[in-house]
Amino acid sequence: MAFQPPPKSLHQLTGVPFADAKDFAAAAKAKYDAFDRTGTHDPNKCKALLVFPDDSAVFWSSKMAVDADGPAAPGPGRRNGKELDPANGLLKTSYSFPQGGFLPSETIPYIVLPLNAPGGRKPFDPLVAIGDMAIVIFGDKITAAICGDLGPDKKIGEGSIRVHEALMQHGAADPCATRDGNGFCKRIHDASVEEDVLFFVFPGSAFTDADNLTLQDVESRIKERAFGLYNKLRGVGGNA
């Protein structure tokens, strides 16, 4: 049976050829489903893991947890990943800029790719890679992102603080449990958007070192490239 998108997201999915998509990475999907059966308090709820014709996009529908990894964003009062998430946060992301430096969760929209194995160093399938462009949809909200980090091999569906903030609506909680007087995140919520977050990743779409991506221009360039690829998948012109 073909994947049935959530009704609230249909407006953002016009033209997406779900009928032509095929099941993808069956072993990984089985792993996520098996993890859910353990009685975890944070199930993946991975309702589909698909690939579109010509490997133009990889898709999954799942929950979305908060990933706070990375350095503090520029500016006074910002916190790094370890301060935002003392239990699990890291000071680095798997993606790093050509000139050095990592992605701050609070200001850069990135998503997390599951690892291929416990202790592994590669994504769950060779078709997807760190640096690839992505589109994330929840309800009637849409945002562009970069595949910026790697996460546990049994869990799928994580996004940076910036991604969560772009998609907040209709019960999608603030990713930050507390904020300071400037609105900057002090501590993340240990919770997820429970289900029906839609992720599209575009294989082979990463910027190269020669593109000289920087912290200052990364978000605008991610948006331009990711929406261009998404609109190509949908068969429409222009950027969102």
N, CA, C and O of each residue as an XYZ file, in Angstrom:
960
protein
N       0.838     -1.194      0.000
C       0.000      0.000      0.000
C       0.874      1.244      0.000
O       1.799      1.347      0.805
N       0.594      2.189     -0.890
C       1.390      3.402     -0.990
C       1.250      4.231      0.280
O       0.216      4.203      0.946
N       2.304      4.964      0.601
C       2.293      5.825      1.777
C       1.190      6.863      1.645
O       1.018      7.470      0.588
N       0.449      7.062      2.719
C      -0.620      8.054      2.760
C      -0.165      9.239      3.619
O      -0.107      9.110      4.842
N       0.154     10.365      3.026
C       0.642     11.510      3.796
C      -0.429     12.030      4.753
O      -1.621     11.882      4.487
N      -0.012     12.637      5.860
C      -0.986     13.229      6.775
C      -1.748     14.357      6.094
O      -1.139     15.174      5.403
N      -3.055     14.421      6.269
C      -3.869     15.434      5.572
C      -3.391     16.867      5.783
O      -3.469     17.680      4.862
N      -2.901     17.191      6.970
C      -2.481     18.560      7.245
C      -1.271     18.994      6.410
O      -0.992     20.187      6.290
N      -0.556     18.024      5.837
C       0.647     18.345      5.060
C       0.413     18.349      3.557
O       1.327     18.671      2.798
N      -0.776     18.001      3.114
C      -1.016     17.823      1.688
C      -0.706     19.075      0.875
O      -0.225     18.972     -0.254
N      -0.971     20.240      1.425
C      -0.707     21.488      0.699
C       0.769     21.609      0.330
O       1.103     22.105     -0.746
N       1.648     21.162      1.215
C       3.090     21.270      0.974
C       3.625     20.131      0.105
O       4.788     20.152     -0.299
N       2.790     19.149     -0.180
C       3.230     17.949     -0.904
C       2.696     17.884     -2.327
O       2.844     16.855     -2.987
N       2.082     18.949     -2.813
C       1.512     18.950     -4.152
C       2.557     18.539     -5.184
O       3.621     19.152     -5.279
N       2.248     17.504     -5.954
C       3.129     17.063     -7.019
C       4.145     16.010     -6.630
O       4.786     15.433     -7.508
N       4.317     15.736     -5.339
C       5.290     14.718     -4.923
C       4.786     13.345     -5.387
O       3.682     12.948     -5.013
N       5.563     12.616     -6.187
C       5.077     11.361     -6.791
C       5.214     10.156     -5.860
O       5.989      9.239     -6.132
N       4.462     10.162     -4.768
C       4.563      9.054     -3.823
C       4.213      7.715     -4.465
O       4.739      6.680     -4.054
N       3.336      7.719     -5.463
C       2.943      6.462     -6.101
C       4.115      5.787     -6.801
O       4.088      4.578     -7.027
N       5.147      6.562     -7.147
C       6.301      6.003     -7.841
C       7.436      5.623     -6.893
O       8.416      5.015     -7.323
N       7.324      5.968     -5.620
C       8.381      5.691     -4.659
C       8.360      4.217     -4.249
O       7.313      3.570     -4.260
N       9.528      3.704     -3.890
C       9.684      2.305     -3.488
C      10.221      2.227     -2.061
O      10.884      3.146     -1.580
N       9.920      1.112     -1.397
C      10.487      0.895     -0.070
C      12.009      0.924     -0.156
O      12.594      0.496     -1.151
N      12.634      1.429      0.888
C      14.073      1.675      0.872
C      14.685      1.235      2.195
O      14.049      1.329      3.245
N      15.931      0.752      2.138
C      16.703      0.411      3.335
C      15.872     -0.427      4.305
O      15.648     -0.036      5.450
N      15.422     -1.583      3.826
C      14.502     -2.420      4.606
C      15.097     -2.844      5.949
O      14.384     -2.909      6.950
N      16.385     -3.130      5.972
C      17.014     -3.564      7.224
C      17.007     -2.436      8.255
O      16.781     -2.670      9.442
N      17.250     -1.233      7.797
C      17.211     -0.084      8.705
C      15.796      0.140      9.220
O      15.596      0.361     10.414
N      14.817      0.084      8.326
C      13.416      0.257      8.732
C      13.027     -0.787      9.775
O      12.357     -0.467     10.756
N      13.448     -2.037      9.563
C      13.136     -3.101     10.518
C      13.776     -2.823     11.873
O      13.198     -3.148     12.911
N      14.949     -2.230     11.871
C      15.640     -1.893     13.118
C      14.881     -0.819     13.896
O      14.746     -0.905     15.116
N      14.386      0.189     13.182
C      13.623      1.248     13.847
C      12.323      0.697     14.421
O      11.917      1.059     15.526
N      11.674     -0.185     13.657
C      10.423     -0.781     14.131
C      10.666     -1.670     15.351
O       9.872     -1.674     16.292
N      11.775     -2.426     15.328
C      12.092     -3.298     16.461
C      12.371     -2.480     17.719
O      11.990     -2.879     18.820
N      13.033     -1.342     17.556
C      13.293     -0.468     18.708
C      11.984      0.014     19.323
O      11.858      0.081     20.546
N      11.020      0.348     18.487
C       9.724      0.801     18.999
C       9.045     -0.278     19.840
O       8.327      0.031     20.791
N       9.272     -1.533     19.489
C       8.625     -2.632     20.206
C       9.258     -2.908     21.568
O       8.747     -3.733     22.325
N      10.359     -2.232     21.893
C      10.992     -2.433     23.196
C      10.273     -1.702     24.310
O      10.606     -1.873     25.483
N       9.286     -0.888     23.957
C       8.571     -0.121     24.963
C       9.219      1.203     25.294
O       8.929      1.792     26.336
N      10.092      1.682     24.424
C      10.755      2.959     24.636
C       9.754      4.087     24.817
O       8.656      4.047     24.263
N      10.139      5.105     25.602
C       9.263      6.261     25.801
C       9.318      7.217     24.621
O       8.534      8.164     24.556
N      10.241      6.982     23.679
C      10.402      7.875     22.525
C      10.478      7.052     21.237
O      11.543      6.969     20.625
N       9.364      6.443     20.817
C       9.380      5.585     19.626
C       9.620      6.375     18.353
O       9.292      7.559     18.271
N      10.194      5.709     17.363
C      10.478      6.339     16.071
C       9.212      6.665     15.291
O       9.120      7.707     14.643
N       8.239      5.761     15.362
C       7.017      5.891     14.565
C       7.352      6.165     13.104
O       6.807      7.071     12.474
N       8.269      5.346     12.587
C       8.689      5.466     11.183
C       7.655      4.770     10.306
O       7.678      3.548     10.160
N       6.753      5.547      9.726
C       5.635      4.999      8.969
C       6.000      4.657      7.538
O       5.270      3.926      6.869
N       7.128      5.179      7.060
C       7.591      4.855      5.709
C       9.049      5.253      5.597
O       9.497      6.220      6.213
N       9.784      4.488      4.799
C      11.162      4.814      4.427
C      11.266      4.450      2.948
O      11.280      3.271      2.592
N      11.340      5.468      2.087
C      11.149      5.306      0.652
C      12.281      5.955     -0.141
O      13.008      6.815      0.356
N      12.404      5.512     -1.387
C      13.293      6.185     -2.336
C      12.495      6.478     -3.599
O      11.706      5.648     -4.050
N      12.702      7.654     -4.161
C      12.011      8.053     -5.377
C      12.822      7.638     -6.605
O      14.019      7.373     -6.493
N      12.174      7.579     -7.787
C      12.860      7.135     -9.009
C      14.164      7.896     -9.263
O      14.294      9.082     -8.957
N      15.118      7.166     -9.831
C      16.443      7.708    -10.149
C      17.190      8.179     -8.913
O      18.094      9.009     -9.007
N      16.814      7.651     -7.755
C      17.462      8.032     -6.492
C      17.436      9.541     -6.285
O      18.365     10.117     -5.718
N      16.366     10.170     -6.750
C      16.286     11.629     -6.670
C      16.051     12.131     -5.256
O      16.418     13.260     -4.929
N      15.442     11.302     -4.414
C      15.195     11.696     -3.032
C      14.946     10.452     -2.187
O      14.369      9.468     -2.650
N      15.391     10.520     -0.950
C      15.070      9.523      0.069
C      14.089     10.187      1.030
O      14.248     11.356      1.383
N      13.089      9.443      1.443
C      12.010     10.005      2.267
C      11.744      9.122      3.467
O      11.817      7.896      3.380
N      11.430      9.760      4.600
C      10.851      9.014      5.712
C       9.869      9.886      6.482
O       9.953     11.114      6.479
N       8.935      9.206      7.140
C       7.976      9.845      8.039
C       8.226      9.275      9.426
O       8.248      8.056      9.601
N       8.413     10.147     10.415
C       8.741      9.681     11.758
C       8.454     10.771     12.776
O       7.895     11.818     12.450
N       8.847     10.507     14.012
C       8.865     11.548     15.036
C      10.048     12.473     14.744
O      10.816     12.239     13.810
N      10.183     13.526     15.553
C      11.378     14.367     15.456
C      11.802     14.846     16.841
O      11.118     15.644     17.482
N      12.953     14.333     17.284
C      13.539     14.763     18.548
C      14.442     15.969     18.314
O      14.753     16.317     17.175
N      14.855     16.599     19.407
C      15.723     17.770     19.335
C      17.177     17.334     19.427
O      17.560     16.617     20.351
N      17.982     17.766     18.473
C      19.435     17.559     18.516
C      20.086     18.905     18.792
O      19.924     19.848     18.017
N      20.825     18.996     19.901
C      21.423     20.266     20.321
C      22.928     20.316     20.081
O      23.589     21.249     20.537
N      23.481     19.335     19.378
C      24.933     19.281     19.190
C      25.459     20.519     18.467
O      24.742     21.177     17.714
N      26.718     20.809     18.718
C      27.384     21.906     18.034
C      27.846     22.982     18.990
O      27.507     22.959     20.173
N      28.623     23.927     18.479
C      29.114     25.028     19.311
C      28.009     26.033     19.588
O      26.926     25.963     19.008
N      28.296     26.958     20.474
C      27.371     28.064     20.703
C      27.305     28.936     19.458
O      28.321     29.171     18.805
N      26.120     29.409     19.132
C      25.978     30.336     18.016
C      26.666     31.650     18.360
O      26.832     31.968     19.537
N      27.067     32.411     17.358
C      27.720     33.696     17.627
C      26.826     34.636     18.436
O      25.606     34.649     18.278
N      27.450     35.403     19.284
C      26.712     36.378     20.083
C      26.727     36.049     21.557
O      26.809     34.878     21.928
N      26.650     37.053     22.400
C      26.683     36.835     23.854
C      25.438     36.109     24.349
O      24.330     36.359     23.875
N      25.632     35.220     25.295
C      24.506     34.538     25.925
C      24.100     33.233     25.276
O      23.261     32.511     25.815
N      24.678     32.916     24.130
C      24.331     31.651     23.476
C      25.037     30.493     24.174
O      26.104     30.672     24.761
N      24.440     29.307     24.109
C      24.997     28.128     24.770
C      25.377     27.061     23.749
O      24.790     26.974     22.670
N      26.372     26.252     24.112
C      26.806     25.169     23.233
C      25.999     23.904     23.500
O      25.164     23.864     24.404
N      26.259     22.880     22.707
C      25.481     21.662     22.796
C      25.515     20.993     24.144
O      24.505     20.456     24.600
N      26.660     21.017     24.786
C      26.766     20.385     26.100
C      25.974     21.148     27.146
O      25.430     20.539     28.067
N      25.899     22.456     27.026
C      25.119     23.260     27.967
C      23.620     23.144     27.691
O      22.811     23.140     28.619
N      23.257     23.050     26.417
C      21.848     22.930     26.052
C      21.279     21.564     26.401
O      20.094     21.443     26.713
N      22.117     20.536     26.349
C      21.692     19.160     26.603
C      22.787     18.458     27.407
O      23.571     17.692     26.846
N      22.846     18.715     28.729
C      23.940     18.169     29.539
C      24.067     16.648     29.483
O      25.166     16.116     29.638
N      22.970     15.952     29.265
C      23.010     14.493     29.271
C      23.638     13.923     28.009
O      24.379     12.942     28.075
N      23.349     14.527     26.857
C      23.773     13.925     25.585
C      24.442     14.884     24.616
O      24.957     14.443     23.589
N      24.452     16.171     24.902
C      24.940     17.139     23.944
C      26.441     17.059     23.709
O      27.212     16.694     24.597
N      26.837     17.412     22.482
C      28.245     17.419     22.080
C      28.610     18.805     21.562
O      27.738     19.589     21.189
N      29.898     19.097     21.542
C      30.373     20.389     21.074
C      30.586     20.419     19.566
O      30.857     21.479     19.003
N      30.469     19.277     18.907
C      30.703     19.180     17.469
C      29.494     18.559     16.781
O      28.709     17.845     17.404
N      29.355     18.839     15.492
C      28.448     18.098     14.622
C      29.287     17.283     13.651
O      30.479     17.541     13.483
N      28.672     16.307     13.018
C      29.406     15.498     12.042
C      29.828     16.336     10.845
O      30.869     16.078     10.240
N      29.030     17.334     10.502
C      29.395     18.252      9.419
C      30.319     19.331      9.962
O      30.106     19.857     11.054
N      31.345     19.654      9.188
C      32.201     20.793      9.521
C      32.440     21.609      8.263
O      32.451     21.070      7.156
N      32.628     22.906      8.435
C      32.869     23.802      7.312
C      34.271     23.591      6.737
O      35.181     23.172      7.453
N      34.445     23.883      5.442
C      35.771     23.714      4.829
C      36.870     24.459      5.574
O      37.995     23.967      5.669
N      36.562     25.632      6.101
C      37.561     26.427      6.804
C      37.597     26.113      8.299
O      38.329     26.761      9.047
N      36.803     25.112      8.746
C      36.745     24.729     10.143
C      35.495     25.249     10.809
O      34.902     26.229     10.359
N      35.097     24.598     11.876
C      33.909     24.996     12.610
C      32.726     24.089     12.321
O      32.667     23.435     11.280
N      31.783     24.056     13.258
C      30.663     23.135     13.187
C      29.329     23.908     13.182
O      29.320     25.139     13.184
N      28.222     23.181     13.175
C      26.905     23.783     13.021
C      26.253     24.052     14.373
O      25.998     23.103     15.114
N      25.976     25.299     14.722
C      25.234     25.577     15.950
C      23.762     25.184     15.796
O      23.099     25.614     14.852
N      23.264     24.387     16.702
C      21.888     23.899     16.599
C      20.869     25.015     16.654
O      19.816     24.924     16.023
N      21.165     26.073     17.400
C      20.174     27.117     17.621
C      19.971     28.008     16.400
O      18.928     28.650     16.281
N      20.941     28.062     15.495
C      20.820     28.994     14.375
C      20.933     28.352     12.994
O      20.673     29.020     11.994
N      21.310     27.081     12.911
C      21.452     26.420     11.611
C      20.449     25.275     11.505
O      20.399     24.425     12.395
N      19.649     25.230     10.441
C      18.697     24.139     10.274
C      19.391     22.875      9.763
O      19.768     22.789      8.594
N      19.553     21.909     10.645
C      20.141     20.636     10.218
C      19.319     19.474     10.759
O      18.625     19.594     11.769
N      19.416     18.343     10.060
C      18.786     17.113     10.525
C      19.862     16.073     10.770
O      21.017     16.246     10.381
N      19.465     14.993     11.421
C      20.386     13.941     11.834
C      20.098     12.678     11.029
O      18.945     12.269     10.892
N      21.144     12.070     10.506
C      21.035     10.782      9.830
C      21.412      9.675     10.807
O      22.447      9.782     11.466
N      20.611      8.613     10.926
C      21.006      7.500     11.790
C      22.298      6.843     11.289
O      22.565      6.809     10.088
N      23.079      6.331     12.216
C      24.277      5.576     11.857
C      23.896      4.233     11.243
O      22.772      3.757     11.399
N      24.862      3.631     10.538
C      24.614      2.329      9.925
C      24.744      1.188     10.921
O      24.214      0.102     10.686
N      25.441      1.416     12.035
C      25.659      0.364     13.028
C      26.098      1.010     14.332
O      26.568      2.148     14.322
N      25.959      0.315     15.453
C      26.442      0.876     16.719
C      27.934      1.195     16.633
O      28.734      0.349     16.233
N      28.297      2.400     17.005
C      29.699      2.789     16.933
C      30.207      3.055     15.530
O      31.401      3.274     15.329
N      29.292      3.037     14.545
C      29.704      3.259     13.160
C      30.031      4.714     12.893
O      29.880      5.574     13.761
N      30.481      4.973     11.676
C      30.841      6.333     11.299
C      30.150      6.775     10.011
O      30.438      7.846      9.477
N      29.237      5.941      9.520
C      28.576      6.242      8.254
C      27.065      6.267      8.452
O      26.557      5.658      9.394
N      26.330      6.972      7.565
C      24.866      6.977      7.648
C      24.270      5.605      7.386
O      24.959      4.680      6.956
N      22.976      5.494      7.653
C      22.289      4.200      7.599
C      22.286      3.563      6.218
O      22.108      2.350      6.110
N      22.476      4.340      5.164
C      22.557      3.794      3.808
C      23.557      4.625      3.007
O      23.623      5.841      3.185
N      24.341      3.986      2.124
C      25.351      4.724      1.353
C      24.774      5.798      0.433
O      25.507      6.687     -0.001
N      23.476      5.734      0.125
C      22.893      6.709     -0.790
C      22.835      8.104     -0.170
O      22.886      9.100     -0.892
N      22.731      8.189      1.148
C      22.632      9.489      1.804
C      23.949      9.813      2.503
O      24.693      8.915      2.896
N      24.225     11.112      2.651
C      25.528     11.517      3.181
C      25.413     12.799      3.982
O      24.511     13.608      3.767
N      26.342     12.970      4.908
C      26.467     14.238      5.611
C      26.716     15.342      4.583
O      27.540     15.190      3.680
N      26.003     16.438      4.729
C      26.113     17.553      3.797
C      25.022     17.593      2.753
O      24.832     18.625      2.108
N      24.284     16.484      2.562
C      23.179     16.488      1.605
C      22.099     17.476      2.047
O      21.925     17.738      3.237
N      21.380     18.014      1.065
C      20.274     18.922      1.339
C      19.021     18.141      1.741
O      18.851     16.977      1.377
N      18.151     18.809      2.497
C      16.931     18.165      2.977
C      15.794     19.172      3.048
O      16.005     20.382      3.138
N      14.593     18.636      3.006
C      13.363     19.386      3.272
C      12.632     18.666      4.400
O      12.539     17.439      4.404
N      12.116     19.434      5.352
C      11.368     18.860      6.470
C      10.002     19.538      6.531
O       9.896     20.761      6.443
N       8.963     18.726      6.683
C       7.584     19.216      6.703
C       6.884     18.673      7.939
O       7.011     17.496      8.275
N       6.145     19.546      8.607
C       5.256     19.106      9.680
C       3.987     19.938      9.597
O       4.033     21.168      9.623
N       2.864     19.262      9.498
C       1.615     19.983      9.291
C       1.712     20.802      8.018
O       2.093     20.279      6.971
N       1.367     22.092      8.098
C       1.446     22.931      6.910
C       2.701     23.795      6.889
O       2.777     24.767      6.138
N       3.699     23.438      7.724
C       4.957     24.174      7.773
C       6.043     23.395      7.035
O       6.045     22.164      7.027
N       6.966     24.131      6.417
C       8.048     23.515      5.650
C       9.326     24.305      5.879
O       9.292     25.528      6.017
N      10.457     23.600      5.918
C      11.739     24.278      6.053
C      12.814     23.484      5.325
O      12.686     22.275      5.135
N      13.864     24.172      4.924
C      15.031     23.539      4.330
C      16.041     23.224      5.423
O      16.047     23.867      6.473
N      16.899     22.231      5.174
C      17.902     21.847      6.162
C      19.073     21.172      5.449
O      19.011     20.855      4.261
N      20.127     20.969      6.211
C      21.287     20.217      5.753
C      21.409     18.973      6.627
O      21.072     19.014      7.810
N      21.884     17.878      6.062
C      22.169     16.685      6.863
C      23.467     16.960      7.620
O      24.559     16.834      7.067
N      23.334     17.337      8.890
C      24.467     17.888      9.598
C      25.052     17.044     10.700
O      26.108     17.383     11.232
N      24.393     15.940     11.066
C      24.896     15.168     12.192
C      24.503     13.704     12.021
O      23.617     13.370     11.235
N      25.181     12.844     12.771
C      24.874     11.421     12.811
C      24.372     11.063     14.200
O      24.832     11.618     15.198
N      23.418     10.124     14.260
C      22.820      9.752     15.528
C      22.731      8.251     15.708
O      23.229      7.501     14.868
N      22.106      7.795     16.787
C      22.031      6.365     17.098
C      21.454      5.543     15.955
O      20.559      5.990     15.238
N      21.980      4.338     15.799
C      21.591      3.510     14.649
C      20.168      2.986     14.742
O      19.602      2.586     13.725
N      19.573      2.975     15.924
C      18.220      2.449     16.093
C      17.151      3.534     16.097
O      15.966      3.243     16.259
N      17.575      4.801     15.916
C      16.621      5.904     16.030
C      16.688      6.778     14.791
O      17.769      7.104     14.301
N      15.516      7.153     14.292
C      15.434      8.020     13.119
C      14.493      9.184     13.445
O      13.475      9.009     14.116
N      14.852     10.366     12.960
C      14.007     11.529     13.176
C      14.538     12.460     14.246
O      14.087     12.424     15.390
N      15.511     13.307     13.868
C      16.031     14.333     14.769
C      16.317     15.596     13.962
O      16.720     15.531     12.800
N      16.104     16.736     14.595
C      16.388     18.001     13.934
C      16.938     19.010     14.928
O      16.700     18.910     16.132
N      17.670     19.975     14.414
C      18.247     21.008     15.265
C      17.161     21.902     15.864
O      16.000     21.860     15.458
N      17.569     22.704     16.831
C      16.647     23.673     17.420
C      16.051     24.562     16.339
O      14.857     24.861     16.355
N      16.891     24.981     15.400
C      16.438     25.865     14.322
C      15.348     25.211     13.490
O      14.385     25.880     13.117
N      15.468     23.930     13.190
C      14.434     23.212     12.430
C      13.139     23.163     13.225
O      12.071     23.442     12.681
N      13.217     22.818     14.484
C      12.016     22.759     15.321
C      11.303     24.107     15.366
O      10.078     24.175     15.258
N      12.069     25.166     15.525
C      11.452     26.482     15.603
C      10.747     26.846     14.296
O       9.706     27.502     14.315
N      11.305     26.426     13.171
C      10.682     26.717     11.880
C       9.359     25.977     11.699
O       8.511     26.400     10.913
N       9.182     24.879     12.421
C       8.009     24.030     12.229
C       7.005     24.107     13.378
O       6.004     23.390     13.372
N       7.258     24.952     14.342
C       6.358     25.045     15.492
C       4.949     25.454     15.060
O       4.760     26.459     14.374
N       3.988     24.671     15.466
C       2.569     24.938     15.173
C       1.721     23.799     15.704
O       2.211     22.681     15.855
N       0.459     24.068     15.987
C      -0.530     23.036     16.301
C      -0.002     21.964     17.242
O      -0.110     20.775     16.941
N       0.563     22.359     18.367
C       0.991     21.377     19.355
C       2.434     20.949     19.235
O       2.909     20.183     20.073
N       3.148     21.409     18.234
C       4.582     21.139     18.173
C       5.250     22.027     19.209
O       5.283     23.249     19.065
N       5.780     21.406     20.250
C       6.267     22.168     21.393
C       7.504     22.980     21.050
O       8.257     22.648     20.134
N       7.691     24.042     21.801
C       8.938     24.779     21.755
C      10.071     23.799     22.069
O       9.996     23.089     23.072
N      11.114     23.739     21.243
C      12.208     22.797     21.524
C      12.995     23.153     22.772
O      13.763     22.330     23.271
N      12.820     24.358     23.285
C      13.572     24.810     24.453
C      12.701     24.786     25.705
O      11.612     25.361     25.726
N      13.187     24.118     26.743
C      12.450     24.063     28.001
C      12.490     25.403     28.706
O      11.514     25.800     29.343
N      13.616     26.109     28.598
C      13.754     27.438     29.188
C      14.537     28.325     28.234
O      15.394     27.855     27.486
N      14.229     29.622     28.273
C      14.918     30.615     27.451
C      15.317     31.795     28.336
O      14.710     32.041     29.378
N      16.354     32.520     27.898
C      16.757     33.697     28.656
C      15.970     34.921     28.196
O      15.064     34.808     27.370
N      16.317     36.083     28.731
C      15.578     37.293     28.417
C      15.653     37.718     26.976
O      14.807     38.484     26.515
N      16.659     37.234     26.241
C      16.779     37.532     24.818
C      16.062     36.514     23.936
O      16.039     36.640     22.712
N      15.474     35.499     24.582
C      14.812     34.442     23.821
C      15.738     33.327     23.414
O      15.319     32.404     22.717
N      17.007     33.387     23.835
C      17.960     32.337     23.486
C      17.690     31.098     24.341
O      17.293     31.197     25.502
N      17.913     29.944     23.744
C      17.662     28.676     24.422
C      18.674     28.460     25.554
O      19.877     28.647     25.373
N      18.161     28.062     26.721
C      19.034     27.732     27.847
C      19.135     26.220     28.052
O      20.173     25.714     28.479
N      18.059     25.511     27.748
C      18.031     24.057     27.915
C      16.951     23.499     26.999
O      15.850     24.045     26.932
N      17.259     22.411     26.292
C      16.268     21.845     25.373
C      15.286     20.956     26.127
O      15.557     20.498     27.237
N      14.137     20.727     25.492
C      13.176     19.745     25.969
C      13.679     18.347     25.623
O      14.181     18.121     24.522
N      13.549     17.421     26.547
C      13.838     16.017     26.266
C      12.549     15.370     25.767
O      11.948     14.535     26.444
N      12.142     15.777     24.569
C      10.870     15.316     24.015
C      10.925     15.436     22.498
O      11.860     16.010     21.940
N       9.917     14.890     21.847
C       9.865     14.892     20.387
C       8.513     15.379     19.895
O       7.512     15.315     20.609
N       8.504     15.869     18.654
C       7.251     15.920     17.906
C       6.898     14.457     17.654
O       7.702     13.737     17.060
N       5.752     14.002     18.075
C       5.510     12.574     18.240
C       5.465     11.777     16.952
O       5.893     10.623     16.937
N       4.958     12.358     15.860
C       4.848     11.593     14.614
C       4.502     12.525     13.466
O       4.219     13.708     13.653
N       4.537     11.942     12.255
C       4.118     12.622     11.030
C       4.991     13.809     10.649
O       4.521     14.746     10.004
N       6.263     13.774     11.047
C       7.229     14.715     10.494
C       7.802     14.070      9.239
O       8.218     12.912      9.269
N       7.825     14.809      8.143
C       8.203     14.272      6.832
C       9.570     14.814      6.430
O       9.788     16.025      6.412
N      10.480     13.912      6.112
C      11.851     14.263      5.764
C      12.151     13.838      4.323
O      11.900     12.693      3.948
N      12.680     14.749      3.528
C      13.179     14.442      2.189
C      14.676     14.768      2.166
O      15.073     15.877      2.523
N      15.498     13.816      1.751
C      16.938     14.037      1.604
C      17.297     13.808      0.141
O      16.826     12.859     -0.486
N      18.141     14.692     -0.394
C      18.479     14.654     -1.817
C      19.916     14.177     -1.991
O      20.856     14.941     -1.771
N      20.092     12.905     -2.389
C      21.434     12.335     -2.504
C      22.315     13.114     -3.481
O      21.853     13.593     -4.517
N      23.584     13.227     -3.127
C      24.549     13.877     -4.007
C      24.410     15.382     -4.097
O      24.951     15.997     -5.016
N      23.694     15.988     -3.160
C      23.412     17.424     -3.259
C      24.298     18.291     -2.374
O      24.106     19.505     -2.303
N      25.260     17.680     -1.702
C      26.091     18.439     -0.762
C      26.946     19.477     -1.478
O      27.345     19.288     -2.627
N      27.216     20.558     -0.792
C      28.184     21.527     -1.283
C      29.583     20.921     -1.217
O      29.864     20.089     -0.355
N      30.445     21.333     -2.116
C      31.832     20.880     -2.096
C      32.686     21.911     -1.373
O      32.240     23.029     -1.119
N      33.900     21.536     -1.047
C      34.813     22.482     -0.417
C      35.007     23.719     -1.284
O      35.191     24.826     -0.778
N      34.962     23.511     -2.604
C      35.167     24.632     -3.526
C      34.029     25.651     -3.445
O      34.203     26.804     -3.839
N      32.861     25.233     -2.934
C      31.746     26.167     -2.787
C      31.951     27.146     -1.635
O      31.258     28.159     -1.535
N      32.917     26.827     -0.762
C      33.306     27.735      0.318
C      32.114     28.166      1.175
O      31.911     29.355      1.420
N      31.339     27.196      1.620
C      30.207     27.475      2.495
C      30.719     28.025      3.822
O      31.722     27.544      4.348
N      30.040     29.022      4.361
C      30.441     29.630      5.632
C      29.255     29.696      6.583
O      28.105     29.557      6.167
N      29.542     29.907      7.855
C      28.491     30.038      8.848
C      27.568     31.210      8.526
O      26.374     31.164      8.823
N      28.116     32.250      7.922
C      27.341     33.451      7.629
C      26.337     33.250      6.496
O      25.269     33.863      6.499
N      26.672     32.397      5.527
C      25.773     32.258      4.371
C      25.128     30.885      4.252
O      24.366     30.637      3.317
N      25.425     29.986      5.196
C      24.984     28.601      5.040
C      23.466     28.479      4.967
O      22.963     27.717      4.141
N      22.723     29.197      5.795
C      21.269     29.002      5.804
C      20.632     29.446      4.497
O      19.766     28.745      3.973
N      21.032     30.580      3.963
C      20.438     31.048      2.715
C      20.787     30.122      1.560
O      19.960     29.904      0.674
N      21.989     29.577      1.555
C      22.391     28.689      0.465
C      21.731     27.322      0.589
O      21.402     26.700     -0.421
N      21.537     26.853      1.808
C      20.783     25.618      2.020
C      19.366     25.786      1.475
O      18.870     24.929      0.744
N      18.726     26.882      1.829
C      17.345     27.115      1.397
C      17.240     27.144     -0.124
O      16.347     26.519     -0.696
N      18.142     27.860     -0.777
C      18.082     27.963     -2.229
C      18.238     26.603     -2.892
O      17.476     26.258     -3.795
N      19.229     25.827     -2.444
C      19.485     24.529     -3.093
C      18.417     23.511     -2.734
O      17.942     22.789     -3.611
N      18.031     23.435     -1.475
C      17.071     22.411     -1.051
C      15.703     22.622     -1.681
O      15.087     21.667     -2.155
N      15.218     23.867     -1.693
C      13.907     24.106     -2.299
C      13.954     23.911     -3.807
O      12.967     23.476     -4.402
N      15.078     24.223     -4.432
C      15.203     23.952     -5.855
C      15.062     22.472     -6.162
O      14.384     22.095     -7.118
N      15.700     21.631     -5.355
C      15.622     20.179     -5.549
C      14.229     19.646     -5.216
O      13.724     18.748     -5.889
N      13.618     20.202     -4.181
C      12.273     19.751     -3.821
C      11.274     20.113     -4.913
O      10.413     19.305     -5.261
N      11.384     21.310     -5.448
C      10.460     21.695     -6.521
C      10.691     20.880     -7.788
O       9.748     20.608     -8.532
N      11.930     20.493     -8.037
C      12.201     19.594     -9.168
C      11.512     18.249     -8.949
O      10.925     17.692     -9.877
N      11.584     17.728     -7.725
C      10.891     16.464     -7.412
C       9.395     16.597     -7.634
O       8.745     15.659     -8.097
N       8.847     17.758     -7.307
C       7.403     17.984     -7.441
C       6.978     18.367     -8.858
O       5.790     18.421     -9.176
N       7.979     18.633     -9.700
C       7.663     19.011    -11.081
C       7.176     20.424    -11.239
O       6.387     20.726    -12.135
N       7.659     21.315    -10.342
C       7.281     22.726    -10.448
C       8.546     23.565    -10.497
O       9.628     23.104    -10.134
N       8.395     24.809    -10.953
C       9.544     25.693    -11.061
C       9.615     26.661     -9.910
O       8.628     26.879     -9.208
N      10.786     27.245     -9.713
C      10.965     28.297     -8.714
C      11.218     27.746     -7.339
O      11.039     26.552     -7.098
N      11.636     28.612     -6.426
C      11.901     28.259     -5.038
C      10.724     28.639     -4.155
O       9.970     29.565     -4.454
N      10.585     27.896     -3.050
C       9.485     28.194     -2.117
C       9.839     29.428     -1.292
O       9.052     29.852     -0.446
